[in-house]
Amino acid sequence: MSRVLVAMSGGVDSSVAAALLVERGHDVVGVTMKTFCYAETPSHGKTCCGLDGIADAGRVAATLGIPHFVFDVEEEFTRDVIDDFVSEYSQGRTPNPCVRCNSNTKFRDLMARGRLLGCEGIASGHYVRIAHAEDASSLMRGRDRAKDQAYFLWGLPADLLPSLLFPLGGLTKSEVRARARALGLSTADKPESQEICFVPTGDYRDLLYRRLGPRHPALEPGPLVDRSGTVVGEHQGYAGFTVGQRRGLGGGFSEPMFVLEIRPASREVVVGTREDSFSDFVEVRELNWLAEPPPAGASVRVQLRHRARDVPARMGTRGTPGETMRLELAEGVAAVTPGQSAALFDGEHGERLLGGGRIVRAGRAD
C-alpha cells in the first residue's frame, strides 16, 4: 500500500501508528473525525475526539510532515452510533458505542472518504495484529494482552480486511510511549481518555434525558423485583441500570444483590444474588463474520465483555447472518449483558478473531 489514511484521534496510540508508517516509507495522510457538535456541551474540548484531540492530531501531523484533514462525519456518527446508543438504553439493553463506531464510522466511512484522497489503505492505533495472505487476511489479538482491542473490531466489514494496517499490534503500551518520546511527539505522555466521546459530562443519562425526555418510560420510576416477582424496592429509571450492576439497588438485603434482568414493558429491574447471575448459554444476533463461519457444533472461544477472559463455547448453529445464534458455554459466566458484544475466536489460545454479534439473551438451560 503506498498511500495510507491514518485515523488520528489526537492520542499517543494513533500518533505513533502514523509515525511508524512514515518510517516504513508509506505516503501517510492523517485524518481526524469530527463526530458531533462540540458546542452543545460545556466540556466539549476534553474528549478523545473533541477539539483538543483535533488540535493534538494536527500538531503531531506537522511534526511528522504529513497532511492532516478533519472529516465532518457528524451525520453518519449520529445515525450509526449515538441514535443506536439511545435506542438500546431505551429498550433496557447496554450498548457498546466503540464497537458501533469501529464497525461503521471509523473504518467504513473513513475509508470511503480516504479513497477520494487516493488512499489504498487505512490504519489506526488499535492494539491488534493483521496477517495478510494472498487468499485472505486475518485479524489477530495484539501481543500486549493487557491492551488487546480485538473485542471491539468484530463488526468490521470483512471486505476491508486487505486494506487494514495496525502498526501497534506487536508493541506494548510502554513501548509505544517510549517511541513517542523518542520522536518528540507532543502526545507522548497524554493520558488516555476513559469517557464516551459524545458524553463529555461523564454521565450517559444526561444524553438520554436530552434525547428521550424525562417522561420516557426508561427514565421514570419503576419496581425492583426479585426472581419470584416480589417487589423489594423502587428505582428511578431502568436506563440507569445494566445487568451485573450492584450499586444503586438500596440496602436491607441479607446478601449483596445484583441486576439480573431489565424488563422494559413493565419497567421492572430484576435483582438477585451473584449466584443467580451466571449463564451457561448466550444468544447472539447482528452477526458479522471476518472468516468462514464455523459449522454447528464447532468449538470456539467467546469473549462476552471488554477485559473479560474468553471462555470455551460450542456453536449451537452455524451462525447465519440475519438469524439468532446460540452458544453453549463450557462454564458459567456472570452478568452476560444484552446489548454487549460476543466476540468469537478460534484456536486453543483464541488468537484469531472470527467475528461476532450482539448479545440478545443469556440464561441457564432448563
N, C-alpha and C positions, 0 to 999 in steps of 0.2 A: 504494500500500500504506500503510495507516495504522499498524498495529501490526506491528513487525518484531522478530524474535528475532535477536540478535547472538551468535554463538559466540565467547566471550571466553576465551582461554587464559591470560590474565594477562601477555601480551606487549604490546609497543608497537603492533604492527600491528592487532590486534583492538581495542585501546583506542581508537586513532584512528578505526577504522572505526565504532565506536559513537558517538564524538564527532561525526563528520561527519553521521551520520544524525540525531542530535539537532538539529544546526544546520539541517538541511533540513526540520525540522518533523515527523519521524516520532515515533510513540509507541514508544520503544525499550525492549526487555526484554533484559537481559544474562543469558547462561546459560553456565556453565562445566561441563564434563563431568568426573565422577569415573569414571575408566576402569578402575582396578584398585585392589587393596588395597595402600595405601602402606606399611602396617606390615610387609610381608614383606621389605623391603629396607632396609639401613642408610642409603641416600641418598635416601629416598623424597620428601623435600621439594623437591629441586632441579630436577626435570624440568619440561618446559613445561606439563604437565597435573597436576603434583604439588601438594602442599599450599601451597607458596609461590605457585604460579600462581593457585590459588583465592583466596588472600588478596589478591594484587595485583589480580585482576579485581574483587573486592569493593570495594577502595579506589577504583579508577577509577570504578566504577558510582556510588559515593557522591559522588565529585567531580562527576559528570555529572548527578546527581539522578535516576537511573533505578533501577528494581528490579533485583536480582541474585539469580538462583537457581542452585543446584548440582543437576544431574541425575545420579543414580546410573545409569550405563549400563554398569556392570562386566560384567553378564551378556552383553549384546549385543556389547560390545567384545571380550570374551574369545572368544566364538564366532566373530565375523567377522574379527578381526584377529590376536589372539595365537595361537589354535589354528591358523589358516591359516599364520602365520609359522613355527611349529614344524613343521607338516606339510611345508611347502615345503622347509625346510632338510633335513629327514629324507629327502627324495627327491632331494637333490642340486641343488635349484634355489635361486635367490636372490630372495626376495620383497621387495616394497616396501610396508611396513606403512602408510605415509602414504596411498598410493593406496587401500588397502583401507579405511582409516578414513574418508577423504573419500567413498568410494563408498557406504558404509553408515552408520556411526555419526554422523559429524559433520553430515551433511545430512539423510539419510533419517530416521534415528531421532530427531534433534533436532526436525525439522520436525513429525513426528507428535506429539511431546510439546508443541511450541510451539502447535499448533492448540488444545490444551486450555486454553491461556492466551489464546486469541483472536488469535494471531499469524497474519497473512496472508502474511508473507514471512520469509526467513531470509537473514542476511548474515554475512560473515566478513572477515578481513583478508587474504585471498589477493590477490596481485598479478595479477589477470586483469580483463578487462572483459566486460560482458554487454550485448548490444544487444537491446532488447525491441521487437518489432513486433507488429502485430495478428495476423498469421498464424503467427509463430514467434519464438523467442528464440535468439540465437546467442552462444556463448561464444568470446571472443577473447583473444589474448595480451595481457598487461599492457604498458603503454607502456615501463616500465623492463625491458628485455630481460635485464639482469643479475639481476633478481629475479622475472621471469616464472614463474608456477607453473601454467600451463595443463596441463603434462605430468601433474600429479598429479590432474587432475579429469576424465579421460576416462570414468571409471566412474560418474559422477553419473547418477541416474535422469533420463531425458530429460523426464519429466513435471514435474520440479521446476524446470526452467529458468525458466518465467514467474514463479516465486516468489523468485528469487535476486537479491541485490544484492551488488555488490563495490565498495565506495566507494573503494578504493585503486588501482583499475585504471589510472587516469590519472596516478598520482603515482610519484615515485621514493622510494627508501628515505630519502634525506637530507631530502626534503620532508616525509615522514611524521614523522620525528624532530623536525624544526623545528616542525611543527604541534603535536606532543605537548608540547614545551617551552613553546610559547606558551599552551597551555591549562593548563599547570601539572599535567600528568598524572604520577603517580609512576613510570610505566613508561617515561618519555621516553628514558632512557639505559640501559635494561635490556638486557644482552647477549642475543643470540639463542641459543636452545638448539640444540645440534648433535647431541644424542644421541636415541636412540629412547626415547620416553617411558616405556615399560614395561621398559626395560633400563637402569636408572639407574647400574649399575656400569660401563657403557660397553662391556662385552664380552657380545655376544649369546650366546656359548657358555655363559655362566653360566645363562642361561634354558634353553637346550637340555639341559644336564646335569640341571637340576632337573626339567624336564618329561619328558624321554625316558629319563633314567637313563644312567649312564656305560657300560653294556654294550650300548647301542643300536648297531647297525652303523654309523650315521652318525658315531659318536664313537669308534670303535675303529680301530686302525692298519690301514693298507692300502698297496698298492703305488702308487708313482709310476711311470708308464709313458710312453714316447714314442709317437709316432703309429703305429709299427710293432708296438707291444705289448711292446717290450723294457723290462724293469724297470730303472729308473735311480735308484730311491731308495724311501723309505718315508715315509708321512705318518701323523699321529696322529688322523685322523678327517676324512672328506671334508666334513663340515659346516663345517669351518673354512676352506673354500676357495670361491672364486667364479670364474667364467670371466673371464679377463683378469688375474687376480691374479699378481703377480710375487714378492712377499715370501713367505717360509716354505717355499721349494722347495729349500733347501740350495744348496751350491756344487758345483764340479767340472765345470761345463758350459763349453763353448768360447765360448758367447754367451748373453746373457740369455734365460731361459726364462719362459714364461707358462702359466697354466692354460688349456687348450683345451676340456676336456670333463670332466664328472664322471659316472661310471658306478656308480650305487648298487648294482646287482645283484652286481658283482664288487668293489666298494669301490675301484675304480681311479680315480685322478686323472690325466688325460692332460695332458702338458705338451709344449710346442713353442715355436718361435720366434715373434716378433711377426708375421712374415710369414704364419705358419701360422694366425694368429688371425683373419684377415679373412674376412668372409662377404659373399656377393652375393645371398643370399635369406634371408628370415626367415618362419617360420610362426607364426601367432597364433591363440589360442583365447580363450574367455570374452569374446567381442566385445560391445561396447556402443556404440550409435550415438546421438549428440546431434543429428544431422542426417540427411537422406536418404542412405543408403549409396551411394557412387559405384558405377557399373557395373564389371564385369570389364574390365580393360584401361585403366581410368582412371588418370590421373597424379595422385599425391598427394605430400605431403611427410610423412616419418615421423621422429619423434624416438624414439630407442631407449634413452636413458639420461638421467637428470637432468643438466642442464648441458651435455649434448651438443648440437651443432647438428643441426637437422633436415636430412634428405637427400632428394633426389627418389627416388620409387619408383613402380612400376606394380603395380596390383592384379591378381593372377592370377585371383581370383574376386571375386564381388560382396561377400562378407563376411556371409554369413547367420549370425545368432546361433545358437550351438549347433554350428557347424561350424568347421573349420580354414581360415583364410585365408592364402594365400601372397602375399608381397610380393617383387617383384623389385627389388633395389636398383640405382640407377643408378651407384653407386660402391661399392667395397668398404668395409665398416665393421668395425673391430676390436672384438673382445671383446663380441659380441652375446650377452647373458646370459639363458638360460632362467629364467623366473620374474619378470624385469623387465617393464616395460611398453613397448608400442609405441603411441605417441600419434600420431594421424593428423590432418593439417592440409590445408586446401585453399588455392588461390591461389598466385600466383608467390612471395609472401613468406611463405606459411604462417601467416597471421594467425588464421583461424577454425579452432577445434577441431571436427573431425568426429566423433571418437570414438576408440576404441582397443581394446586387448585385451592379453592376457598372452602373452609370448613362450614358445613351447614348443620351438622348434628353429631353428637357423640353420646355414648352411654355404655351400659353393660348389657351383654347378651342375656336373654332370659334362660 
